Amino acid sequence: ILSATSFRKGILETVMCNHFRAFHYYSESIISKDGFLGYPCATYQSFKYGECFPCPDGGCPMMGHYADTYHNITSETQTFYLNTGSAMTYSSWRYKVAVNLTSNG
């Protein structure tokens, strides 16, 4: 049985912008230190297609509690993108897998 409070909370979290979850992201960033990597990328489209992977030599900055550990690798004009889950746990890692097939025929 779903209570009215649980139903209301679920609707708010589903309908509201993801910024509504900011406190969840921050809380989880304390536990999942490496779970919120921000990848420098010119556009979200490029990020979705994996064109901004892997992190540059200086590393990728973190979002959340450990964000202040990345001094001097970002500038004011950079844009960063990251993955988040749609439900707890929100932290999400990004992997790029490439498969090359060849023919011996």
C-alpha positions in Angstrom: 0.0 0.0 0.0 1.4 3.4 -1.0 0.8 6.3 1.3 -0.2 9.7 0.1 3.1 11.1 1.2 5.1 8.5 -0.7 3.0 9.0 -3.7 3.5 12.8 -3.6 7.2 12.5 -3.1 7.5 10.1 -6.1 5.5 12.4 -8.3 7.6 15.4 -7.3 10.9 13.6 -8.0 9.6 12.3 -11.4 8.1 15.6 -12.6 10.5 18.1 -11.2 13.8 19.0 -12.9 16.8 16.9 -11.9 18.0 19.9 -9.9 15.5 18.8 -7.3 17.7 15.9 -6.6 20.8 18.0 -5.9 20.9 17.1 -2.2 20.7 13.4 -3.1 23.6 13.8 -5.5 25.7 15.7 -3.0 25.0 13.2 -0.2 25.9 10.3 -2.5 29.1 12.0 -3.7 30.5 11.8 -0.1 30.2 8.0 -0.3 30.9 7.4 -4.0 34.0 9.7 -4.4 34.6 8.7 -8.0 31.0 8.4 -9.1 30.4 11.9 -10.4 33.2 12.6 -12.9 32.7 15.7 -15.0 34.0 15.2 -18.6 35.1 18.4 -20.4 33.1 18.6 -23.7 32.0 21.2 -26.1 28.4 19.9 -26.5 26.1 17.4 -24.9 25.7 15.6 -28.3 29.5 15.1 -28.4 29.4 13.7 -24.8 26.6 11.3 -25.6 28.6 9.9 -28.6 31.7 9.3 -26.4 33.8 12.0 -28.1 35.0 13.4 -24.8 36.4 10.3 -23.3 38.7 9.5 -21.6 39.6 12.3 -19.1 42.5 14.6 -20.1 45.9 14.2 -18.6 45.1 16.4 -15.6 42.1 14.2 -14.8 38.4 15.0 -14.7 37.0 17.1 -11.9 34.4 15.7 -9.5 30.9 17.0 -8.9 29.9 17.2 -5.2 31.7 17.0 -2.0 35.2 16.4 -3.5 34.9 19.1 -6.2 37.5 21.3 -4.4 40.2 18.7 -4.9 40.7 19.6 -8.5 42.5 23.0 -8.4 44.0 24.5 -11.5 42.7 22.0 -14.1 39.6 23.9 -15.0 38.9 27.4 -16.3 35.8 29.6 -16.0 34.9 28.9 -19.7 34.8 25.1 -19.6 31.6 23.0 -19.9 31.4 19.6 -18.2 29.0 16.7 -18.6 28.4 13.7 -16.4 26.1 10.7 -16.2 23.7 10.2 -13.3 21.3 7.3 -12.7 17.6 7.8 -12.8 17.2 6.4 -9.2 19.5 5.7 -6.3 22.3 5.0 -6.6 22.7 8.1 -8.8 26.5 7.9 -9.3 27.3 6.4 -12.7 30.6 5.5 -14.4 31.3 6.0 -18.1 33.0 3.3 -20.1 33.9 3.2 -23.7 34.2 -0.2 -25.4 35.5 -0.6 -28.9 35.3 -3.9 -30.9 37.2 -4.4 -34.1 36.2 -7.3 -36.3 38.5 -8.5 -39.1 38.0 -11.1 -41.7 40.6 -13.8 -42.5 39.0 -14.6 -45.8 
